[in-house]
Amino acid sequence: MRDNATPEACPTPGNLRGSDPVRRQITIRLTVLARSLRNGFDRRVGDIGVTRSQWTMIAAIARNPGASQRTIAEILEISEASAGRLIDKLCAEGLLERREREDDRRARAVCVTGAAAPLLDQLGEIASQGEERVFRGFSEAELEQLRDFLERMYENAGRD
């Protein structure tokens, strides 16, 4: 059932309206889009028995082979203890392994195993299908421009 109340019936406090409605609309749209993309991917990978924490860990290590647990935790913005527990679980499942590092005897390198290759292929295919759907109708030039805009926003957000 839809509420037919007029905007005047429930005024929004001034500090929630924002000084620039276009910027506010973009910010809200990006937030909702990010959640939608994440949730959609989670549903699709859930069908193959992988959780968000698992696929993000495996993908991060596949992109950063030999990284330490500390580095992986920083990349994923989680605690080292949380990263360690998940790495232990994925090692027990045979998808990851810890190896000695030549440059630091105290740290261990974390790597994906050959057993993870089929899963990485499936995750890559699911991601590609989602990207095809989301970017349908965009030219390469538009995608490059969007990437550049988002990179500037990312850099600006990180300056705080």
ChimeraX attribute file (.defattr): number of C-alpha atoms within 10 A of each C-alpha:
attribute: neighborCount
match mode: 1-to-1
recipient: residues
	/A:1	3
	/A:2	4
	/A:3	5
	/A:4	6
	/A:5	8
	/A:6	8
	/A:7	8
	/A:8	7
	/A:9	7
	/A:10	8
	/A:11	9
	/A:12	10
	/A:13	8
	/A:14	8
	/A:15	7
	/A:16	8
	/A:17	11
	/A:18	12
	/A:19	10
	/A:20	8
	/A:21	10
	/A:22	10
	/A:23	11
	/A:24	14
	/A:25	12
	/A:26	11
	/A:27	12
	/A:28	12
	/A:29	12
	/A:30	12
	/A:31	11
	/A:32	12
	/A:33	12
	/A:34	12
	/A:35	12
	/A:36	12
	/A:37	14
	/A:38	12
	/A:39	13
	/A:40	13
	/A:41	17
	/A:42	17
	/A:43	14
	/A:44	15
	/A:45	19
	/A:46	13
	/A:47	9
	/A:48	11
	/A:49	10
	/A:50	16
	/A:51	14
	/A:52	15
	/A:53	12
	/A:54	15
	/A:55	17
	/A:56	13
	/A:57	22
	/A:58	23
	/A:59	15
	/A:60	18
	/A:61	23
	/A:62	19
	/A:63	12
	/A:64	16
	/A:65	14
	/A:66	20
	/A:67	20
	/A:68	20
	/A:69	22
	/A:70	17
	/A:71	18
	/A:72	23
	/A:73	19
	/A:74	13
	/A:75	13
	/A:76	15
	/A:77	10
	/A:78	12
	/A:79	13
	/A:80	16
	/A:81	12
	/A:82	12
	/A:83	21
	/A:84	15
	/A:85	11
	/A:86	16
	/A:87	24
	/A:88	15
	/A:89	14
	/A:90	18
	/A:91	17
	/A:92	11
	/A:93	12
	/A:94	14
	/A:95	18
	/A:96	23
	/A:97	18
	/A:98	19
	/A:99	13
	/A:100	13
	/A:101	15
	/A:102	10
	/A:103	8
	/A:104	10
	/A:105	8
	/A:106	8
	/A:107	16
	/A:108	19
	/A:109	18
	/A:110	24
	/A:111	23
	/A:112	25
	/A:113	14
	/A:114	11
	/A:115	12
	/A:116	18
	/A:117	13
	/A:118	10
	/A:119	17
	/A:120	16
	/A:121	11
	/A:122	14
	/A:123	20
	/A:124	13
	/A:125	12
	/A:126	14
	/A:127	16
	/A:128	12
	/A:129	12
	/A:130	16
	/A:131	12
	/A:132	11
	/A:133	10
	/A:134	11
	/A:135	12
	/A:136	9
	/A:137	9
	/A:138	12
	/A:139	10
	/A:140	10
	/A:141	9
	/A:142	12
	/A:143	12
	/A:144	12
	/A:145	12
	/A:146	13
	/A:147	12
	/A:148	12
	/A:149	12
	/A:150	12
	/A:151	12
	/A:152	12
	/A:153	11
	/A:154	11
	/A:155	11
	/A:156	10
	/A:157	9
	/A:158	8
	/A:159	6
	/A:160	5
